[in-house]
Amino acid sequence: MLDENKVAIELADEELDMIAGGFNFFFAATFFEQSDRVILQNTQSGPNGSSTSSLIATRDIRTFAIQGLFLGDTPSQFGQSS
């Protein structure tokens, strides 16, 4: 390669901040909740008459998920707006 540079280069602190790393952050969270309810009713009466039966069932499900990825801020850029 003709454009290779084999000489050490001095960088200013600001330049080092830009290439030396930064802050990357990933988070994920999930939530699950389930609630089941069952109601059973049975009614009977006397000699050969009346009867009733009921069954009611419900299920509530709640879910939630979130994730985030933050890339690239260097420590000198924290708290600064562009």
N, C-alpha and C positions, 0 to 999 in steps of 0.2 A: 504494500500500500504506500503510495507516494505521500499521502497527507498525514502520516503517523507523527506523533509528537512524543518523543522519549525524554523530554526535559521536564523536571518537576516544576509545577506552577504554584505560586503562592496565591491563596484566596483570602479575601477579606472575611471577617466574621459574618457579615450579612450574606455573602455568597455561600459560605459553609452552611448557614442555616437553611438555605434554599435546597442544597443537594445532600446534606448529611442525614436527613431523616425528617421525621415529623410525627404527627399524632394520628393514629388510625384507631377507630373505636367501633366495635360491633356489639349490638345487644339484641336479644330476642326474649320475649315473654309470652306465655300463654295462660289461659284461664279456662277451666271447665267446671260447670256445676249442673247437677241433675237432681230433680225432685220428682218423686213418684207418689201418687195418691190413689188409693183404692177405697171405694165405698160400696158396701154390699148390704142389701136390705132383703129380708125374707119375712113375709107376713102370712099367717094361716088363720083360718077360723074353724068353727064347729061343723057339726055333722054334715059331711059331704058338700060343703059350700065354702067359697072364698079361698083365694090364694094369690099371692103376688111375689114377684122376685125382681130385683133390680141389681145391676152391676154397673158402676161408673168407675172408669180408670182414666187418670190424666198423667201426663209426663211433661214437665218443663225442662228444657235444656238451654243453658246459656253458655256461649263460648266467646272467646276473645283472643286475638293474637296480634302482636305487633313486633316489628323488627326494624332496626335502623343501622345504617353504616355511614360513618363519618370518616372522610379521608383527607389527608394532606396538610392540615395546619401545622406549622412549625411553632415551637414555643414562643417565638417573638411575635407571632401573629395572633395569639390568644386575646380575645376581647377587643380586637380591632375590626371595624367594619370597612368594607371596600368602598 
